[in-house]
Amino acid sequence: MDVVVRVDPSLAFLLPLRDRAVRERRLRFDPDATVGHVVRAAGVPPTEVGVLTLDGAPTSLTARTAPGAVLDVSPVARPQPVPDGGFLVDVGLGSLARRLRLLGLDAAYDPAADDAAAVAQAAAEDRVLLTQDRGLLMRRALKAGALVRGAGAEQQLADVLDRFAPALSPLTRCTACGGELVAVPKASVADLLEPGTRRSYDEFSRCAACARVYWRGAHARPIEEMVARAADPPGSGMSVGGRRLGP
């Protein structure tokens, strides 16, 4: 007999196309398979799983199924806590990494990292791996991960903020490396500035990690608007922005 896996509507997109309308998938019973194996075989990464019930009773990923069993899969509850290490952004989501850093979030990003290196870094640094690669989230060595929804960086950011509800500190991190920004006197960076910048701006900050210089530039409005959408409740009047001096 088969094992029937039924998923919440929000998880239906993870099933094969033919199964999405009914939101269930039938899998051949395997006496050696755990609930976790069955969930993966259905196409759902364990990182996306919340409450599990087996024939109506609460169960866990390590439990065993039975012939004819029905496994119901609910989505992970939101918001989730962010691990102490912060976020690790997968290679395909560089624009998301930049936006997270603009909001002051600790978001590691290495465009050269392969899957094994990303999983190892997430574990070693106690980070949650943000990715749109379901296969990566299936890896058993991964301790914390999240499948990022959204076709573009703006939608992806909204999904991450909704899922984790992190405390924001806009424009306090370097968008290039994620290091913390420190206010510095204009005189200490004057020799790095173009003449027009020296004449026009007086407040600067510098990355403590890579030494890039930042200031509130003339092209800050798009950044201000993005930050406001993500972090500013209506009517609070927050207005922040910035611009980087390139390396």
FIKOLZA-1660 file (N, C-alpha, C; in steps of 0.1 Angstrom, whole numbers, plus 5000, padded with zeros to 4 digits):
% residues 247
   i   px   py   pz ch aa at
   1 5008 4988 5000  A  M  N
   1 5000 5000 5000  A  M CA
   1 5009 5013 5000  A  M  C
   2 5003 5024 4996  A  D  N
   2 5010 5036 4995  A  D CA
   2 5009 5044 5008  A  D  C
   3 5018 5054 5009  A  V  N
   3 5017 5064 5020  A  V CA
   3 5012 5077 5013  A  V  C
   4 5002 5083 5018  A  V  N
   4 4997 5095 5012  A  V CA
   4 5002 5108 5020  A  V  C
   5 5008 5117 5013  A  V  N
   5 5014 5129 5018  A  V CA
   5 5005 5140 5014  A  V  C
   6 4998 5147 5024  A  R  N
   6 4990 5158 5021  A  R CA
   6 4996 5171 5026  A  R  C
   7 4996 5182 5018  A  V  N
   7 5003 5194 5022  A  V CA
   7 4994 5206 5023  A  V  C
   8 4997 5215 5031  A  D  N
   8 4990 5228 5033  A  D CA
   8 4990 5235 5019  A  D  C
   9 4980 5243 5016  A  P  N
   9 4980 5250 5003  A  P CA
   9 4992 5258 5000  A  P  C
  10 4999 5264 5011  A  S  N
  10 5011 5272 5009  A  S CA
  10 5023 5264 5004  A  S  C
  11 5022 5250 5006  A  L  N
  11 5033 5242 5002  A  L CA
  11 5030 5234 4989  A  L  C
  12 5018 5236 4983  A  A  N
  12 5014 5228 4971  A  A CA
  12 5024 5230 4960  A  A  C
  13 5030 5242 4958  A  F  N
  13 5039 5245 4947  A  F CA
  13 5051 5236 4947  A  F  C
  14 5054 5229 4959  A  L  N
  14 5066 5221 4960  A  L CA
  14 5063 5207 4954  A  L  C
  15 5051 5203 4952  A  L  N
  15 5047 5190 4947  A  L CA
  15 5049 5190 4932  A  L  C
  16 5050 5178 4926  A  P  N
  16 5050 5177 4911  A  P CA
  16 5037 5183 4906  A  P  C
  17 5038 5188 4894  A  L  N
  17 5027 5196 4888  A  L CA
  17 5013 5188 4889  A  L  C
  18 5014 5175 4886  A  R  N
  18 5002 5167 4885  A  R CA
  18 4995 5166 4899  A  R  C
  19 5002 5168 4910  A  D  N
  19 4997 5166 4923  A  D CA
  19 4993 5179 4930  A  D  C
  20 4995 5191 4924  A  R  N
  20 4993 5203 4931  A  R CA
  20 4979 5207 4933  A  R  C
  21 4970 5203 4924  A  A  N
  21 4956 5207 4925  A  A CA
  21 4950 5200 4937  A  A  C
  22 4953 5187 4939  A  V  N
  22 4947 5180 4951  A  V CA
  22 4956 5181 4963  A  V  C
  23 4968 5186 4962  A  R  N
  23 4977 5189 4973  A  R CA
  23 4981 5176 4980  A  R  C
  24 4982 5165 4973  A  E  N
  24 4987 5153 4979  A  E CA
  24 4995 5145 4970  A  E  C
  25 5004 5137 4975  A  R  N
  25 5012 5128 4967  A  R CA
  25 5012 5114 4973  A  R  C
  26 5011 5104 4965  A  R  N
  26 5011 5090 4969  A  R CA
  26 5025 5085 4967  A  R  C
  27 5031 5079 4977  A  L  N
  27 5044 5073 4976  A  L CA
  27 5044 5058 4981  A  L  C
  28 5051 5050 4974  A  R  N
  28 5052 5036 4978  A  R CA
  28 5057 5034 4992  A  R  C
  29 5051 5026 5000  A  F  N
  29 5055 5024 5014  A  F CA
  29 5069 5017 5014  A  F  C
  30 5078 5023 5022  A  D  N
  30 5091 5017 5025  A  D CA
  30 5093 5016 5040  A  D  C
  31 5094 5003 5044  A  P  N
  31 5095 5001 5059  A  P CA
  31 5107 5007 5065  A  P  C
  32 5117 5010 5057  A  D  N
  32 5129 5016 5063  A  D CA
  32 5129 5032 5062  A  D  C
  33 5119 5038 5056  A  A  N
  33 5118 5052 5055  A  A CA
  33 5112 5059 5067  A  A  C
  34 5119 5069 5072  A  T  N
  34 5113 5078 5082  A  T CA
  34 5103 5088 5076  A  T  C
  35 5096 5095 5085  A  V  N
  35 5088 5106 5080  A  V CA
  35 5096 5116 5073  A  V  C
  36 5108 5119 5077  A  G  N
  36 5117 5128 5071  A  G CA
  36 5120 5124 5056  A  G  C
  37 5122 5111 5055  A  H  N
  37 5125 5105 5041  A  H CA
  37 5113 5107 5032  A  H  C
  38 5101 5105 5038  A  V  N
  38 5089 5106 5030  A  V CA
  38 5086 5120 5026  A  V  C
  39 5088 5130 5035  A  V  N
  39 5086 5144 5032  A  V CA
  39 5095 5148 5021  A  V  C
  40 5108 5144 5022  A  R  N
  40 5117 5148 5011  A  R CA
  40 5113 5142 4998  A  R  C
  41 5109 5129 4998  A  A  N
  41 5105 5122 4986  A  A CA
  41 5093 5129 4980  A  A  C
  42 5084 5135 4988  A  A  N
  42 5073 5142 4982  A  A CA
  42 5077 5156 4976  A  A  C
  43 5089 5160 4979  A  G  N
  43 5094 5173 4973  A  G CA
  43 5095 5184 4983  A  G  C
  44 5092 5182 4995  A  V  N
  44 5092 5193 5005  A  V CA
  44 5105 5193 5014  A  V  C
  45 5113 5203 5013  A  P  N
  45 5125 5204 5022  A  P CA
  45 5120 5204 5037  A  P  C
  46 5127 5197 5045  A  P  N
  46 5124 5197 5060  A  P CA
  46 5124 5211 5066  A  P  C
  47 5132 5220 5060  A  T  N
  47 5132 5234 5065  A  T CA
  47 5119 5241 5064  A  T  C
  48 5110 5236 5055  A  E  N
  48 5097 5243 5052  A  E CA
  48 5086 5236 5060  A  E  C
  49 5089 5226 5068  A  V  N
  49 5079 5218 5075  A  V CA
  49 5077 5224 5089  A  V  C
  50 5064 5225 5093  A  G  N
  50 5060 5229 5107  A  G CA
  50 5055 5217 5114  A  G  C
  51 5042 5217 5117  A  V  N
  51 5035 5206 5124  A  V CA
  51 5033 5194 5114  A  V  C
  52 5036 5182 5119  A  L  N
  52 5033 5170 5111  A  L CA
  52 5024 5161 5119  A  L  C
  53 5014 5156 5112  A  T  N
  53 5005 5146 5118  A  T CA
  53 5004 5134 5109  A  T  C
  54 5005 5122 5116  A  L  N
  54 5004 5109 5109  A  L CA
  54 4992 5102 5114  A  L  C
  55 4982 5100 5104  A  D  N
  55 4969 5095 5107  A  D CA
  55 4962 5102 5119  A  D  C
  56 4964 5116 5118  A  G  N
  56 4957 5124 5128  A  G CA
  56 4965 5127 5141  A  G  C
  57 4976 5120 5143  A  A  N
  57 4983 5122 5156  A  A CA
  57 4996 5129 5153  A  A  C
  58 5000 5138 5162  A  P  N
  58 5013 5145 5160  A  P CA
  58 5025 5135 5158  A  P  C
  59 5034 5139 5150  A  T  N
  59 5045 5130 5147  A  T CA
  59 5058 5138 5145  A  T  C
  60 5069 5132 5142  A  S  N
  60 5082 5139 5140  A  S CA
  60 5088 5134 5127  A  S  C
  61 5099 5140 5123  A  L  N
  61 5106 5136 5111  A  L CA
  61 5113 5123 5113  A  L  C
  62 5116 5119 5125  A  T  N
  62 5123 5107 5128  A  T CA
  62 5114 5095 5130  A  T  C
  63 5101 5097 5130  A  A  N
  63 5091 5086 5132  A  A CA
  63 5090 5077 5119  A  A  C
  64 5084 5066 5120  A  R  N
  64 5082 5057 5109  A  R CA
  64 5067 5058 5105  A  R  C
  65 5065 5055 5092  A  T  N
  65 5052 5055 5086  A  T CA
  65 5047 5040 5087  A  T  C
  66 5035 5038 5081  A  A  N
  66 5029 5025 5080  A  A CA
  66 5022 5024 5067  A  A  C
  67 5020 5012 5062  A  P  N
  67 5012 5010 5049  A  P CA
  67 4998 5017 5050  A  P  C
  68 4995 5025 5040  A  G  N
  68 4982 5032 5040  A  G CA
  68 4981 5044 5049  A  G  C
  69 4992 5048 5055  A  A  N
  69 4992 5060 5064  A  A CA
  69 4990 5073 5056  A  A  C
  70 4984 5082 5063  A  V  N
  70 4982 5096 5058  A  V CA
  70 4991 5106 5066  A  V  C
  71 5000 5112 5059  A  L  N
  71 5009 5122 5066  A  L CA
  71 5005 5136 5061  A  L  C
  72 5001 5144 5071  A  D  N
  72 4997 5158 5068  A  D CA
  72 5009 5167 5072  A  D  C
  73 5012 5176 5063  A  V  N
  73 5023 5185 5064  A  V CA
  73 5019 5200 5064  A  V  C
  74 5022 5207 5075  A  S  N
  74 5019 5221 5077  A  S CA
  74 5032 5229 5075  A  S  C
  75 5030 5242 5071  A  P  N
  75 5042 5250 5069  A  P CA
  75 5049 5254 5082  A  P  C
  76 5061 5257 5081  A  V  N
  76 5068 5262 5093  A  V CA
  76 5061 5275 5098  A  V  C
  77 5060 5276 5111  A  A  N
  77 5053 5288 5117  A  A CA
  77 5062 5300 5115  A  A  C
  78 5055 5311 5112  A  R  N
  78 5062 5324 5111  A  R CA
  78 5057 5334 5122  A  R  C
  79 5066 5342 5128  A  P  N
  79 5080 5344 5124  A  P CA
  79 5089 5333 5131  A  P  C
  80 5100 5330 5125  A  Q  N
  80 5110 5321 5131  A  Q CA
  80 5121 5330 5137  A  Q  C
  81 5127 5325 5147  A  P  N
  81 5139 5332 5153  A  P CA
  81 5151 5331 5143  A  P  C
  82 5158 5341 5143  A  V  N
  82 5171 5341 5135  A  V CA
  82 5182 5336 5144  A  V  C
  83 5190 5326 5139  A  P  N
  83 5201 5321 5147  A  P CA
  83 5211 5332 5150  A  P  C
  84 5218 5330 5161  A  D  N
  84 5228 5340 5166  A  D CA
  84 5237 5345 5155  A  D  C
  85 5241 5336 5146  A  G  N
  85 5250 5340 5135  A  G CA
  85 5245 5349 5124  A  G  C
  86 5231 5349 5123  A  G  N
  86 5225 5357 5113  A  G CA
  86 5222 5349 5100  A  G  C
  87 5223 5355 5089  A  F  N
  87 5219 5349 5076  A  F CA
  87 5231 5345 5068  A  F  C
  88 5230 5335 5059  A  L  N
  88 5239 5332 5049  A  L CA
  88 5231 5331 5036  A  L  C
  89 5235 5340 5026  A  V  N
  89 5227 5341 5014  A  V CA
  89 5233 5332 5003  A  V  C
  90 5226 5324 4996  A  D  N
  90 5231 5315 4986  A  D CA
  90 5236 5324 4974  A  D  C
  91 5244 5317 4965  A  V  N
  91 5250 5324 4954  A  V CA
  91 5241 5331 4944  A  V  C
  92 5229 5326 4943  A  G  N
  92 5220 5331 4933  A  G CA
  92 5212 5343 4938  A  G  C
  93 5214 5348 4950  A  L  N
  93 5206 5358 4956  A  L CA
  93 5214 5370 4961  A  L  C
  94 5223 5374 4952  A  G  N
  94 5232 5385 4956  A  G CA
  94 5225 5398 4959  A  G  C
  95 5214 5401 4951  A  S  N
  95 5206 5414 4953  A  S CA
  95 5199 5413 4966  A  S  C
  96 5195 5401 4970  A  L  N
  96 5188 5400 4983  A  L CA
  96 5198 5403 4994  A  L  C
  97 5211 5398 4993  A  A  N
  97 5221 5400 5003  A  A CA
  97 5223 5415 5005  A  A  C
  98 5224 5422 4994  A  R  N
  98 5227 5436 4995  A  R CA
  98 5215 5443 5002  A  R  C
  99 5203 5440 4999  A  R  N
  99 5192 5446 5006  A  R CA
  99 5191 5443 5021  A  R  C
 100 5194 5430 5024  A  L  N
 100 5195 5427 5039  A  L CA
 100 5206 5435 5046  A  L  C
 101 5217 5437 5039  A  R  N
 101 5227 5445 5046  A  R CA
 101 5223 5460 5047  A  R  C
 102 5216 5465 5037  A  L  N
 102 5211 5479 5038  A  L CA
 102 5202 5481 5050  A  L  C
 103 5195 5470 5054  A  L  N
 103 5187 5471 5065  A  L CA
 103 5194 5468 5078  A  L  C
 104 5207 5466 5077  A  G  N
 104 5215 5464 5089  A  G CA
 104 5216 5450 5094  A  G  C
 105 5212 5440 5086  A  L  N
 105 5212 5426 5090  A  L CA
 105 5225 5419 5086  A  L  C
 106 5230 5410 5095  A  D  N
 106 5242 5403 5093  A  D CA
 106 5239 5392 5082  A  D  C
 107 5243 5395 5070  A  A  N
 107 5241 5386 5058  A  A CA
 107 5253 5382 5051  A  A  C
 108 5259 5371 5054  A  A  N
 108 5271 5366 5047  A  A CA
 108 5268 5362 5033  A  A  C
 109 5277 5365 5024  A  Y  N
 109 5275 5361 5010  A  Y CA
 109 5288 5359 5003  A  Y  C
 110 5289 5348 4996  A  D  N
 110 5302 5345 4989  A  D CA
 110 5298 5339 4975  A  D  C
 111 5299 5347 4965  A  P  N
 111 5294 5343 4952  A  P CA
 111 5302 5331 4946  A  P  C
 112 5314 5328 4952  A  A  N
 112 5322 5317 4947  A  A CA
 112 5320 5304 4955  A  A  C
 113 5311 5304 4965  A  A  N
 113 5309 5292 4974  A  A CA
 113 5301 5282 4967  A  A  C
 114 5305 5269 4968  A  D  N
 114 5297 5258 4962  A  D CA
 114 5287 5254 4973  A  D  C
 115 5279 5244 4970  A  D  N
 115 5268 5239 4979  A  D CA
 115 5274 5234 4992  A  D  C
 116 5285 5226 4991  A  A  N
 116 5291 5220 5003  A  A CA
 116 5297 5230 5012  A  A  C
 117 5303 5240 5006  A  A  N
 117 5309 5251 5014  A  A CA
 117 5298 5260 5021  A  A  C
 118 5287 5262 5014  A  A  N
 118 5276 5270 5020  A  A CA
 118 5270 5263 5032  A  A  C
 119 5268 5250 5031  A  V  N
 119 5262 5242 5042  A  V CA
 119 5272 5242 5053  A  V  C
 120 5285 5240 5051  A  A  N
 120 5295 5240 5061  A  A CA
 120 5296 5253 5068  A  A  C
 121 5296 5264 5060  A  Q  N
 121 5296 5278 5066  A  Q CA
 121 5284 5280 5075  A  Q  C
 122 5272 5277 5070  A  A  N
 122 5260 5279 5078  A  A CA
 122 5261 5272 5092  A  A  C
 123 5266 5260 5092  A  A  N
 123 5267 5252 5104  A  A CA
 123 5278 5258 5113  A  A  C
 124 5290 5261 5107  A  A  N
 124 5301 5266 5115  A  A CA
 124 5298 5280 5122  A  A  C
 125 5291 5288 5115  A  E  N
 125 5288 5302 5119  A  E CA
 125 5274 5304 5125  A  E  C
 126 5267 5293 5127  A  D  N
 126 5253 5293 5132  A  D CA
 126 5244 5303 5124  A  D  C
 127 5244 5302 5111  A  R  N
 127 5236 5310 5103  A  R CA
 127 5224 5302 5096  A  R  C
 128 5214 5309 5092  A  V  N
 128 5203 5303 5085  A  V CA
 128 5206 5305 5070  A  V  C
 129 5206 5294 5062  A  L  N
 129 5209 5295 5048  A  L CA
 129 5197 5299 5040  A  L  C
 130 5197 5310 5033  A  L  N
 130 5186 5315 5025  A  L CA
 130 5189 5311 5010  A  L  C
 131 5180 5304 5004  A  T  N
 131 5183 5299 4991  A  T CA
 131 5169 5296 4983  A  T  C
 132 5170 5295 4970  A  Q  N
 132 5159 5291 4962  A  Q CA
 132 5162 5277 4956  A  Q  C
 133 5172 5270 4961  A  D  N
 133 5176 5257 4956  A  D CA
 133 5171 5247 4966  A  D  C
 134 5160 5240 4962  A  R  N
 134 5154 5230 4971  A  R CA
 134 5163 5219 4974  A  R  C
 135 5171 5215 4964  A  G  N
 135 5181 5204 4966  A  G CA
 135 5191 5207 4977  A  G  C
 136 5195 5219 4978  A  L  N
 136 5204 5223 4989  A  L CA
 136 5198 5222 5002  A  L  C
 137 5185 5225 5003  A  L  N
 137 5178 5224 5016  A  L CA
 137 5175 5210 5020  A  L  C
 138 5176 5201 5011  A  M  N
 138 5174 5186 5014  A  M CA
 138 5186 5180 5021  A  M  C
 139 5197 5187 5021  A  R  N
 139 5209 5181 5027  A  R CA
 139 5208 5179 5042  A  R  C
 140 5211 5167 5046  A  R  N
 140 5209 5164 5060  A  R CA
 140 5219 5172 5069  A  R  C
 141 5230 5176 5064  A  A  N
 141 5240 5183 5072  A  A CA
 141 5236 5198 5074  A  A  C
 142 5226 5202 5068  A  L  N
 142 5221 5216 5070  A  L CA
 142 5213 5217 5082  A  L  C
 143 5217 5226 5091  A  K  N
 143 5210 5227 5104  A  K CA
 143 5198 5237 5103  A  K  C
 144 5200 5248 5096  A  A  N
 144 5190 5258 5095  A  A CA
 144 5190 5264 5081  A  A  C
 145 5178 5264 5074  A  G  N
 145 5177 5269 5061  A  G CA
 145 5163 5274 5058  A  G  C
 146 5161 5281 5047  A  A  N
 146 5148 5287 5044  A  A CA
 146 5147 5288 5028  A  A  C
 147 5136 5283 5023  A  L  N
 147 5134 5284 5009  A  L CA
 147 5128 5298 5006  A  L  C
 148 5135 5307 4999  A  V  N
 148 5131 5320 4997  A  V CA
 148 5121 5321 4986  A  V  C
 149 5109 5327 4989  A  R  N
 149 5099 5329 4978  A  R CA
 149 5101 5342 4971  A  R  C
 150 5096 5343 4959  A  G  N
 150 5097 5355 4952  A  G CA
 150 5105 5355 4939  A  G  C
 151 5101 5362 4929  A  A  N
 151 5108 5362 4916  A  A CA
 151 5119 5372 4915  A  A  C
 152 5118 5382 4923  A  G  N
 152 5128 5393 4923  A  G CA
 152 5132 5397 4937  A  G  C
 153 5143 5405 4938  A  A  N
 153 5149 5408 4951  A  A CA
 153 5139 5415 4961  A  A  C
 154 5130 5423 4955  A  E  N
 154 5120 5430 4964  A  E CA
 154 5110 5420 4970  A  E  C
 155 5105 5411 4962  A  Q  N
 155 5096 5400 4968  A  Q CA
 155 5104 5391 4977  A  Q  C
 156 5116 5388 4974  A  Q  N
 156 5124 5379 4982  A  Q CA
 156 5127 5386 4996  A  Q  C
 157 5130 5398 4996  A  L  N
 157 5132 5405 5008  A  L CA
 157 5119 5405 5017  A  L  C
 158 5108 5408 5010  A  A  N
 158 5095 5408 5018  A  A CA
 158 5093 5394 5024  A  A  C
 159 5096 5384 5017  A  D  N
 159 5094 5370 5022  A  D CA
 159 5103 5368 5034  A  D  C
 160 5116 5371 5033  A  V  N
 160 5125 5369 5044  A  V CA
 160 5121 5377 5057  A  V  C
 161 5117 5390 5055  A  L  N
 161 5113 5398 5066  A  L CA
 161 5101 5392 5073  A  L  C
 162 5091 5387 5064  A  D  N
 162 5079 5381 5070  A  D CA
 162 5082 5368 5077  A  D  C
 163 5091 5360 5072  A  R  N
 163 5094 5347 5078  A  R CA
 163 5102 5349 5091  A  R  C
 164 5111 5359 5092  A  F  N
 164 5120 5359 5104  A  F CA
 164 5117 5372 5113  A  F  C
 165 5111 5382 5107  A  A  N
 165 5108 5394 5115  A  A CA
 165 5120 5399 5123  A  A  C
 166 5131 5400 5116  A  P  N
 166 5143 5405 5124  A  P CA
 166 5143 5419 5128  A  P  C
 167 5150 5423 5138  A  A  N
 167 5151 5437 5142  A  A CA
 167 5160 5444 5132  A  A  C
 168 5156 5455 5127  A  L  N
 168 5163 5462 5116  A  L CA
 168 5171 5474 5122  A  L  C
 169 5182 5477 5115  A  S  N
 169 5191 5488 5119  A  S CA
 169 5196 5494 5105  A  S  C
 170 5187 5501 5098  A  P  N
 170 5191 5505 5084  A  P CA
 170 5204 5513 5083  A  P  C
 171 5211 5509 5072  A  L  N
 171 5223 5517 5069  A  L CA
 171 5234 5517 5079  A  L  C
 172 5236 5506 5085  A  T  N
 172 5247 5504 5095  A  T CA
 172 5257 5494 5091  A  T  C
 173 5255 5488 5079  A  R  N
 173 5264 5477 5074  A  R CA
 173 5269 5481 5060  A  R  C
 174 5280 5476 5057  A  C  N
 174 5286 5477 5044  A  C CA
 174 5279 5468 5034  A  C  C
 175 5274 5473 5023  A  T  N
 175 5267 5465 5013  A  T CA
 175 5277 5456 5006  A  T  C
 176 5289 5459 5006  A  A  N
 176 5299 5450 4999  A  A CA
 176 5303 5438 5006  A  A  C
 177 5306 5440 5019  A  C  N
 177 5311 5428 5027  A  C CA
 177 5303 5425 5039  A  C  C
 178 5294 5434 5043  A  G  N
 178 5285 5431 5055  A  G CA
 178 5291 5436 5068  A  G  C
 179 5303 5442 5067  A  G  N
 179 5309 5447 5080  A  G CA
 179 5301 5459 5086  A  G  C
 180 5304 5462 5098  A  E  N
 180 5297 5473 5105  A  E CA
 180 5303 5487 5101  A  E  C
 181 5294 5497 5099  A  L  N
 181 5298 5510 5096  A  L CA
 181 5301 5518 5108  A  L  C
 182 5311 5526 5108  A  V  N
 182 5315 5535 5119  A  V CA
 182 5316 5549 5114  A  V  C
 183 5309 5558 5121  A  A  N
 183 5311 5573 5117  A  A CA
 183 5325 5577 5118  A  A  C
 184 5329 5585 5108  A  V  N
 184 5343 5590 5108  A  V CA
 184 5343 5605 5105  A  V  C
 185 5353 5612 5110  A  P  N
 185 5354 5626 5106  A  P CA
 185 5357 5628 5091  A  P  C
 186 5352 5638 5085  A  K  N
 186 5354 5641 5071  A  K CA
 186 5369 5642 5068  A  K  C
 187 5377 5647 5077  A  A  N
 187 5391 5649 5074  A  A CA
 187 5398 5636 5073  A  A  C
 188 5393 5626 5079  A  S  N
 188 5400 5613 5079  A  S CA
 188 5398 5605 5066  A  S  C
 189 5388 5610 5058  A  V  N
 189 5386 5603 5045  A  V CA
 189 5387 5613 5033  A  V  C
 190 5390 5625 5036  A  A  N
 190 5390 5636 5026  A  A CA
 190 5398 5632 5013  A  A  C
 191 5409 5626 5016  A  D  N
 191 5418 5623 5005  A  D CA
 191 5413 5611 4996  A  D  C
 192 5402 5605 5000  A  L  N
 192 5396 5594 4992  A  L CA
 192 5384 5599 4984  A  L  C
 193 5380 5611 4986  A  L  N
 193 5368 5616 4980  A  L CA
 193 5371 5624 4967  A  L  C
 194 5361 5624 4958  A  E  N
 194 5362 5632 4946  A  E CA
 194 5359 5647 4951  A  E  C
 195 5364 5656 4943  A  P  N
 195 5363 5670 4948  A  P CA
 195 5348 5674 4950  A  P  C
 196 5339 5670 4941  A  G  N
 196 5325 5673 4943  A  G CA
 196 5319 5668 4956  A  G  C
 197 5323 5656 4959  A  T  N
 197 5318 5650 4972  A  T CA
 197 5324 5657 4984  A  T  C
 198 5336 5661 4983  A  R  N
 198 5342 5669 4995  A  R CA
 198 5334 5682 4997  A  R  C
 199 5331 5688 4986  A  R  N
 199 5323 5701 4987  A  R CA
 199 5309 5699 4992  A  R  C
 200 5303 5688 4988  A  S  N
 200 5288 5687 4990  A  S CA
 200 5284 5680 5003  A  S  C
 201 5293 5672 5009  A  Y  N
 201 5289 5663 5020  A  Y CA
 201 5299 5665 5032  A  Y  C
 202 5293 5663 5044  A  D  N
 202 5302 5665 5056  A  D CA
 202 5301 5653 5065  A  D  C
 203 5291 5644 5063  A  E  N
 203 5290 5633 5072  A  E CA
 203 5293 5620 5065  A  E  C
 204 5302 5612 5071  A  F  N
 204 5307 5600 5064  A  F CA
 204 5308 5588 5075  A  F  C
 205 5308 5576 5069  A  S  N
 205 5310 5565 5077  A  S CA
 205 5319 5555 5069  A  S  C
 206 5326 5546 5076  A  R  N
 206 5335 5537 5070  A  R CA
 206 5333 5523 5075  A  R  C
 207 5335 5513 5066  A  C  N
 207 5334 5499 5070  A  C CA
 207 5345 5495 5079  A  C  C
 208 5342 5490 5090  A  A  N
 208 5353 5485 5099  A  A CA
 208 5361 5473 5094  A  A  C
 209 5355 5466 5084  A  A  N
 209 5361 5454 5079  A  A CA
 209 5369 5457 5066  A  A  C
 210 5363 5464 5056  A  C  N
 210 5369 5466 5043  A  C CA
 210 5373 5480 5040  A  C  C
 211 5370 5489 5049  A  A  N
 211 5374 5504 5048  A  A CA
 211 5367 5511 5037  A  A  C
 212 5357 5506 5031  A  R  N
 212 5349 5514 5021  A  R CA
 212 5342 5526 5029  A  R  C
 213 5341 5537 5021  A  V  N
 213 5336 5549 5027  A  V CA
 213 5321 5551 5022  A  V  C
 214 5312 5555 5030  A  Y  N
 214 5298 5558 5027  A  Y CA
 214 5294 5572 5031  A  Y  C
 215 5284 5577 5024  A  W  N
 215 5279 5590 5027  A  W CA
 215 5264 5590 5022  A  W  C
 216 5257 5600 5027  A  R  N
 216 5243 5602 5022  A  R CA
 216 5244 5610 5009  A  R  C
 217 5242 5602 4998  A  G  N
 217 5245 5608 4985  A  G CA
 217 5232 5613 4978  A  G  C
 218 5235 5620 4966  A  A  N
 218 5224 5626 4959  A  A CA
 218 5215 5615 4953  A  A  C
 219 5219 5603 4952  A  H  N
 219 5211 5592 4946  A  H CA
 219 5205 5583 4956  A  H  C
 220 5203 5588 4968  A  A  N
 220 5199 5580 4979  A  A CA
 220 5184 5576 4979  A  A  C
 221 5176 5583 4971  A  R  N
 221 5161 5582 4972  A  R CA
 221 5157 5567 4970  A  R  C
 222 5161 5560 4960  A  P  N
 222 5157 5546 4958  A  P CA
 222 5160 5537 4971  A  P  C
 223 5171 5540 4977  A  I  N
 223 5175 5533 4989  A  I CA
 223 5166 5537 5000  A  I  C
 224 5163 5550 5002  A  E  N
 224 5154 5554 5012  A  E CA
 224 5140 5548 5011  A  E  C
 225 5135 5547 4998  A  E  N
 225 5122 5541 4996  A  E CA
 225 5122 5526 4999  A  E  C
 226 5132 5519 4996  A  M  N
 226 5133 5505 4999  A  M CA
 226 5133 5503 5014  A  M  C
 227 5142 5511 5021  A  V  N
 227 5142 5509 5035  A  V CA
 227 5129 5513 5042  A  V  C
 228 5122 5523 5037  A  A  N
 228 5110 5527 5043  A  A CA
 228 5099 5516 5041  A  A  C
 229 5099 5510 5029  A  R  N
 229 5089 5499 5027  A  R CA
 229 5091 5488 5036  A  R  C
 230 5104 5485 5039  A  A  N
 230 5107 5473 5048  A  A CA
 230 5106 5476 5062  A  A  C
 231 5110 5488 5067  A  A  N
 231 5112 5491 5081  A  A CA
 231 5103 5502 5087  A  A  C
 232 5096 5510 5079  A  D  N
 232 5090 5522 5084  A  D CA
 232 5075 5521 5085  A  D  C
 233 5069 5520 5097  A  P  N
 233 5055 5520 5098  A  P CA
 233 5049 5533 5093  A  P  C
 234 5037 5533 5087  A  P  N
 234 5031 5546 5082  A  P CA
 234 5031 5557 5093  A  P  C
 235 5035 5569 5089  A  G  N
 235 5035 5580 5098  A  G CA
 235 5046 5582 5107  A  G  C
 236 5056 5573 5107  A  S  N
 236 5068 5575 5116  A  S CA
 236 5077 5586 5111  A  S  C
 237 5078 5589 5098  A  G  N
 237 5086 5599 5093  A  G CA
 237 5100 5596 5092  A  G  C
 238 5104 5583 5092  A  M  N
 238 5119 5580 5091  A  M CA
 238 5123 5583 5077  A  M  C
 239 5135 5589 5076  A  S  N
 239 5141 5592 5063  A  S CA
 239 5156 5589 5063  A  S  C
 240 5161 5579 5057  A  V  N
 240 5175 5575 5058  A  V CA
 240 5180 5572 5044  A  V  C
 241 5193 5572 5041  A  G  N
 241 5198 5569 5028  A  G CA
 241 5213 5568 5029  A  G  C
 242 5219 5565 5017  A  G  N
 242 5233 5565 5017  A  G CA
 242 5239 5562 5003  A  G  C
 243 5252 5563 5002  A  R  N
 243 5258 5560 4989  A  R CA
 243 5272 5556 4992  A  R  C
 244 5278 5547 4984  A  R  N
 244 5291 5542 4987  A  R CA
 244 5301 5548 4978  A  R  C
 245 5313 5550 4983  A  L  N
 245 5325 5553 4975  A  L CA
 245 5331 5540 4971  A  L  C
 246 5331 5537 4958  A  G  N
 246 5336 5524 4953  A  G CA
 246 5350 5522 4956  A  G  C
 247 5354 5509 4956  A  P  N
 247 5368 5505 4960  A  P CA
 247 5378 5510 4949  A  P  C
% end
